[in-house]
Amino acid sequence: MKTVTILGATGSIGTSTLDLIEREPERFRVVALTANCDVERLATAAIRTRAAFAAVADASCLPALREALAGTGIAAGGGPEAVCEAARMPVDWTMGAIVGCAGLSPIMAAIEQGSTVVLANKEPLVSAGDVILAAAARSGATLLPADSEHNAIFQCFDFARPERIRRVILTASGGPFRDFTRDQMAQVTPEQAVAHPNWSMGAKISVDSATLMNKGLELIEAARLFPVAQAQIEIVLHRQSVIHSMVEYVDGSMLAQLGPSDMRVPIAHTLAWPDRMATPMPPLDLVAVGRLDFEAPDADRFPALRLTRAALIAGGAKPAILNAANEVAVAAFLDRRIGFLEIAAIVEDTLAGYDPEDPLTLEAVLGVDAEARRVARERVKDCVH
Ligand code: NDP
């Protein structure tokens, strides 16, 4: 019996994780679930799975959570510290599926336990990669990637011989605007941006997929997770999202992981790892897929690719600034305060306008994140017409 906690249990990844866990009740037992403020979904899931603890990050939602859990014996908590408390409860396996850098402190709390921590939540790894990896090395925690690309690489990567790897190739669907001109992109709405052609995901990552910032964040994520140089990590457009990523060896062999575009496949891999478990998806029908296409990504139309590569090369505080500015800009776009093209422009301006010392601790990263958000919010104000 594996004990599990899901941080961000009410979101797209959290719901997919619960779906898998609830199919095998003899194999998994839920300990804690967290959300921001979706009390109804959180309480329903906590009652269904007989969790011991449920926490909302937004403390103003705690009274409603207490009411929803009254008489169930499930303890309720509220505020960011309660989410960290959930992350600290001893379990075998934790899913980090909070959106954004809000997941950083809870992930650190989970890592301190020294068990298995699964990272869907990529933003903390981008902003605080060194801090997270050092904490995992100290506690002995195992970090597993749930992001489909990194999970694919993990499955193909020979960790015993990283020097025999020539390239790691991240595949990108290209998002909903892959064939749009810059003029067309200037007019797009949040509704168009969140309508991803291949994947069903939360709003923030859907917008990131449309700007290709998601692929850029994944580039940084890959550089954190796998022992290869940044120049060895390439991005290729692959519209069908059937190959989830590839690893090429020095002898010319290229290993790829293929599967349906459903996050339950990589999540199941991390849930059962190093074993395997069945998932409910129908097998991939290769004849129906028919063909696999590849194209070079266009960094002129999608400047996020250039910005993320530059932030990765510069290192220090740059990835944290990039991520914080992007979170602010995406939220402003979803609120219709700025246009789609202004997302990357705000990220670029924030990176240019703020140059702190390298953050070496969790507190320092959180400080850089907070200040970068302040600078980015100023840029958003300048953009609002
Ligand atoms: P969703 O927006 O669907 O869900 C986000 C979850 O985080 C919800 O449970 C939400 O609670 C909770 N949350 C939001 N804000 C806070 C906060 N301030 N503090 C604590 N919890 C909070 O996101 P996704 O599931 O799509 O994505 C989650 C993470 O996984 C992201 O980092 C994303 O990049 C990554 N990822 C997602 C993929 C996908 O297919 N969706 C694929 C690969 C990676 P509430 O419901 O109450 O708001």
Boltz pocket constraint, residues with backbone or C-beta under 6 A from the ligand:
constraints:
  - pocket:
      binder: B
      contacts: [[A, 7], [A, 8], [A, 9], [A, 10], [A, 11], [A, 12], [A, 13], [A, 14], [A, 34], [A, 35], [A, 36], [A, 37], [A, 38], [A, 39], [A, 57], [A, 83], [A, 96], [A, 97], [A, 98], [A, 99], [A, 100], [A, 102], [A, 103], [A, 120], [A, 121], [A, 122], [A, 123], [A, 146], [A, 147], [A, 148], [A, 199], [A, 200], [A, 201], [A, 202], [A, 203], [A, 204], [A, 205], [A, 263]]
      max_distance: 6.0
